[in-house]
Amino acid sequence: MDGLTDTILPNAAWRARAGLEHLATVLGSEREEARFVGGVVRDTLLGLDAHDLDLATVHPPDEIVQRLDAAGIKAVPTGIAHGTVTAVSAGTVVEVTTLRRDVSTDGRHAVVAYTDSWRKDAGRRDFTINALYADPGNGAVYDYYGGLADLAAGRVRFIGDPYRRIAEDHLRILRFFRFHARFGDRIDEQGLDACVARANDLMALSRERIAAELLKLLVARSAVPVIALMHDRGIFRPILPEIDAAGVARLHELAEREVGAGVAPDAIRRLAALVPADTAESVGARMKLSSADRKRLTLAGAGIGSEGARGLAYRHDVGIALDRLLLAGADVSPLLDWVAPCLPVGGGELVARGLSKGPLVAQTLKRVEARWIAEGFPDRVRTAVIADEETAATLASAR
């Protein structure tokens, strides 16, 4: 049978999810009309946890919806114009997509037509390791373009001519490096050469798509050497010219500090290491990051301040404090498993001590808070108030 191999998909935990067998049966898996595809197959073969479940089927979208409705399975037309329906079967969420072939592409968008050919559907995918299919019943793996061999070799390889595949979708340049950073042991030179030659094509992409790929890449297993390779080969020049050799060095140092501190890698923190601090705000805006991520990116390089690690975390939050401490090479251990307390005194208590309501209460409370932080966040603030001569005098004069 075309594409059938001797490889059997391991019996991973996700295969026993509620409603999954019923969904596959409704879509005709017993007649080879539906198969798992892509990341769920690839990751399961590698012994990794698979999260997103994708099923490919020969049925057109309207028929998929009809079958699901008739079986009592919720159908959500998330991408029905492109052949994708989200199925929710007994709480299990699966993306169901009709087999497709490309009719035309412009580097950003593709016009597709439906097909009943598994090989043609595989042929329109980007890399061989992402074009693996598995029978939902017996777990038999189908491989049309050598994906199993590439998976075993730790090689990310385009399906067909790399230049043509990049011309179809320019984002594949960044995806090539992201998948190599996650799965690769040796670079595919043909693919690398094509990415370098076509790097300027990235300028045609939306900044949101670029940012999404870059942030995923930054936390991949081999992100640091792959980012260095991309910088050396000029991949960033058209889209992020701010990244220079110093930024690559800062990323390397940050990654080592994250490991040493037992802190998980973070994409925004790593991006902050890559770009000069004085460009962080403009980079965040150009990449159209969320307001929260832009704030983190901008604050990450602002240094550690004068109130210590916990003072910094209290003033901002633990995440921002971790960013700034790690980037500055400072000790982050005081923040591990620490929850910022609340100031155990309020304006009402100061008024009860004799202060008149108004600006003076806020000013005094600010001084009390600063002293409380300096003394290490004691449960009570009486000693801090008394020790602060200016605050004590203010309270005394108010009596």
WOGI-V104449 format. One record per helix or strand of 3 or more residues. SS is the DSSP state (H for helix, E for strand). FROM is the first residue (numbers start at 1). TO is the last residue. If there is no record, write none. Layout:
ss: {SS | SS}
from: {FROM | FROM}
to: {TO | TO}
This chain:
ss: {E | H | H | H | E | H | E | H | E | H | E | E | E | E | H | H | E | E | H | H | H | H | H | H | H | H | H | H | H | H | H | H | H | H | H | H}
from: {4 | 13 | 20 | 29 | 34 | 39 | 54 | 61 | 74 | 80 | 84 | 92 | 100 | 110 | 118 | 128 | 132 | 140 | 147 | 162 | 172 | 189 | 199 | 207 | 223 | 245 | 267 | 277 | 291 | 308 | 318 | 333 | 347 | 359 | 382 | 389}
to: {8 | 16 | 26 | 31 | 37 | 45 | 57 | 70 | 79 | 82 | 89 | 98 | 105 | 114 | 123 | 130 | 135 | 143 | 153 | 168 | 183 | 197 | 204 | 218 | 232 | 261 | 274 | 286 | 299 | 315 | 328 | 335 | 352 | 374 | 387 | 398}
